[in-house]
Amino acid sequence: MIGSSIDLEKDHELRSGLLPEPRIAHVVLSLDVGGLERIIVDLVRYGRTLGQKPAVICLEKPGALAPRITELGVPLMCAGKGPGLRFSTIRRIRELLREFQPDVVHTHQIGSLLYAGPAARRERVPVVVH
């Protein structure tokens, strides 16, 4: 876990199964076709079988694999980040996290960690995984 202040009681609930449906927010630049993006689709699909309640947040655009996420009935959100470094994106990610209320934020690229890490910390998400 990187860059997270961990709520030990919440962390224990996640690991012990006391939290029956942990809310997992996967954060990625986009879901354009690629190996990482296919892994995210697989993580979402498999996580649902484990009782997780996943969502995907795309920083830039949904991408070609986005329909695979929405077909699963999983929330797909987009921050609409433009090219270059955009610190205002942190505020947008905070809004999306506030809406979804995740127990865990899982960032999948260094760019997604750059924006979602500070947003998750400010929204007091108990666990950030990169």
N, C-alpha and C positions, 0 to 999 in steps of 0.2 A: 504494500500500500504506500502510495506516494502522496505527499502533500495533504494529508488528512488529519484532522484532530478526531480521534476515534472515540466514540461513546462506547465504553467497554460493555455496558449493560446491553446496548443494542447489538454490538458485535457478538456477544454471547448468545443472544436470541437468534441471530442469523445462523450461527454455527450449530446451535443445539436443535434447530428445527422448531423453536417456539414461535417464530415468526412464520406463519403458514404460507404466506404469499409474498416473499420479499420482492420489492419493486426495484428492478434493475434498469438503469438508463445507460444504453450503449451510445457512445458519442464517437462520430466518425466525420471525416470531411464530406463525403458523399457516398452513395451506394452505386457508383458506377461499377461496371463489370471489372472484377479483379479478384485475386485470391483472398485478400483480407476481407473484402466486402462479402464474399461467399461464406467465409467463416462467421461473420456476424449474423448472416441469415441462419446458419446452422446453430449458432449459440442461442439465438432467439427461439428457434423451433424446439431445440432440446431443452432449453430452460423452462419452456411452458410445460413440458412433460414432468419436470421436477417440481412444479407448483410455483414457479417464478412468474411474476407479472412484469414482463419486459416492455421497454419502449426504445425507439431509436431516435436520436437527435442528429441530424445532418447539419454540419456547419455551413456549407455552401449551397448545395442543391440536393434534391432527393436522389437522382440518378436512376440508371436502368434497372437495378435490382429492387427498387422501392416497392413495386407491386407485389413482390414476394413477401414483403413484411406486412403490407396492408391486407393481403389475402389471408394472412394468419389472424387477422383481427387485432393486430398489435399497433399501438399508436406510433405514428411517424411524424416527427416535427422537424421543421427546417428553420435555421436561424437566418438564412439569407445573406451570409457574409460575402462581401465583395472581395475583389483581388487586393492583395497586400495585407499589411498588418492593420487590423481594425479592433481597437480596444473596446469600442462600443458593442462588439459582439459578446463580450462578457456579460454586459447588462441583459442582452437578449437571451443568452443561455440561462441566466438567473431567472428570468421570467418563465422560461420553459420548465426549468427544474421546480420552480414554485408551483406550477400547474400540475406536474406529474407527481411530485413529492417522493422521490426515490429514496430507498434505503442504501443503495449502492450506485455510484457512477463509475462506469467502466469505459475509460478512454482507450482508443485503439490506434492512435497516431500521436506523434509529438505535437502536431498542430492542434489536435483536439484537446490534449492535456493543457496546452498553453491557454486556451480559452475556458474549458470546462473545469479545470482544476481550481482556479480562483473563484469561479462562479459557485462551484459546489461547496467550497470552504465558506463563502459568504452566506450561502443558504443553509449552512450547518448540516450538510449531508454527512451521515456518520462514517461512510467508507468510500474512498476513491481508489480505484485500482487502475494501474496502467501497465 
